[in-house]
């Protein structure tokens, strides 16, 4: 985190301004994510529905409405489906399954610099022949 400040000690017209900045190292606290899936075995054409909740550690306030939640279904994709949480951290995200989907992960992406995202591997297997 970088902080910057300026100070004008005298006449506003003398163009004498002092500047300072400093950097403070911060470690974000990790959020948690819990989930339920509608299926543990999927086939191409199915819709995987993941419902759950994003939570922040005690003392860091409530989850912010609009916290991003992403669902990845394939290793080479950043995500295939996305949604945002409500003000209590609840979310529902859906993805239509393709025949090559093979890596199912749900993760949160808070916008707060002090809260780190969380991820969970889902117990879902693609059984498309």
N, C-alpha and C positions, 0 to 999 in steps of 0.2 A: 504494500500500500504506500503510495507517495502522497505527502502533504506539501502544499505550497502556500506561502503567505507573502503579502506585500504590506509595506508601511510607509506612509508619507508623513514625516515628522514636522514639516513646516508649512510654508506658504504653498498653496495648491498650484501656484503659477511658476514655482522655481524648478520644476521637473526633477526634484530630488526624491527618489523613491528607493527604498531598500527592499530587496527580495531575499527569501530564504526558502529552502526546501529540505525535506528529510524523507528517508524511506524507512518504513518499519516492517520487519518480517512478521507475517502472521500465518498461522496454521489454521486452515478451516476445520470446523468440526463436521463429522460425517453424519449425514442424514440416514434414515432407514427407509426401506420400502418393503411392504408386505403385499401379498398377492393371492389370487385364486384364479385358476384357469378353467374354462368350460370343458376342455378335453385334454387328455394326456397323449392321445394318439390322433393324429390328423392325416388327412389325405389332400392331394391337390384339389382345389375348389372349395374346401372347408373354410369356415371363418373361425379363427382363434380369437376368443374374447378373454381379455385379462382385466380383472377388476382388482382394486387394491387401495392402499393408502401410503402416502409419503408422510413421514414424521420427522420432526427436528428434535434434537436433544433438549432435555429439560433446561430451562434458563435462557433459551434462545428464541423465545416467542413462538407464536403459532405459525404453521405453514402458510406461506403467502399464496392467496388465490392466484391461479395462473402458473404455478410451478409446472414446468414441462416434464412430461413422461413420454419415453420413447420405447418402442418395441422393435427389436431386431429379430429377423427370422433367418438370416443368411449371413455367414461370416464376413463376406466382402461388402456388406451394406452397413452404412452408419446406422440406419434405422429404416424400417419399412412402414411404420405407422407411428403417429404421435397424437398426443392430446395434452390437456392441461388439467391440473387438479382444481377441485373446488376449495372453498375457504377452510375446510376441515382436512384437506389433503387427500380426499377420495378421488379416484379416477377410474375410467373405463377406456380401454383402448382395444381396437379390433384390427386384425390383419387377415387378408384373404391369402390362403396358403397356395404356394406354387410347388411343382413337383420336386424342385431342387432345394427347397428350404430345409435347413438342417441344424441351425444353431439359434435357439430361442432364448432371448435375454430381454428383460425389462429393466430400464434404468431411469433414474430421475436426473434432471438437469436444472437445479435451482439457479435463479438469477442473482442470488445473494452471494457476494464474494466470500463471506465468512462461513457458508454452508456448502460442504462438498456433496456431490451426488452419490447415489447408492445404486448398486445393480444386483440382480439376482438371475442366475441361470434357471430357466423354467424346465420342469420335468415333462417336456413335450417331445414326442418323437414323430417324425414324418414316416408313415408306413405306405406311402404311395408305391405301387409295384413298379 
